[in-house]
Amino acid sequence: MSNERAGWLKDIEVAQTMTTNKMSGVYLCPELKSSTMRIGQDDHAEHPSRRGNTLYYRDGRTEKVTL
């Protein structure tokens, strides 16, 4: 049992030495910068959302849909 415990302690020691060191420098996150603008990317905003039989416009108006 003590050999098994010694193995665990050795593994924990290795993990601690690998994960507790801080990285130096500044990371600017280039992958989180805004993406490229795409033509027509906001075209959806001019159309209302439909929930059930009601159209909801961005300016607050609502219209009932009749079939």
C-alpha positions, 0 to 999 in steps of 0.5 A: 500500500505504501508503494502505491501511495508513493506513486500517487504522491510522485504523480501529484508532485509532477502535476503541481510543478507543471501547472503552478508555474505562471506564464510570462508576457501578455496574450492579446487573444487575436482569435477573439477580435471581431470577424470580417464584415460580410455584405448583407449581414444585418439584412435580417433586422428589417424583417419581423420575428414571427411567434405563433400568429403574431409578427413582432417588429423591432420598433415595437409594432405587432401585427396579427397574421391572418390565414 
